[in-house]
Amino acid sequence: MGKKSTRSKDKYNEEAYARYTFRVRKNSLLYEQIQEFMNKKGTSLNYILTELLTKHFRLKNPDN
């Protein structure tokens, strides 16, 4: 992928998405559970959080 394409995607992502940061201690059970889930399911932390927050706020479509 060229630099121009990467910059274009970065610009789009910056405009279209909000970025949130949180921390989990590496020596915690929560960290271990997150890692295990991602490895088993072959998914990302973003997927997990989006699913949980969608359910928490009782949203039907997380993209709206």
Protein Blocks (a to p, Z undefined) as FASTA:
>chain_A
ZZklmmmmmmmmmmmpccddddddfkbfklmmmmmmmmmnopafklmmmmmmmmmnopab
lkZZ
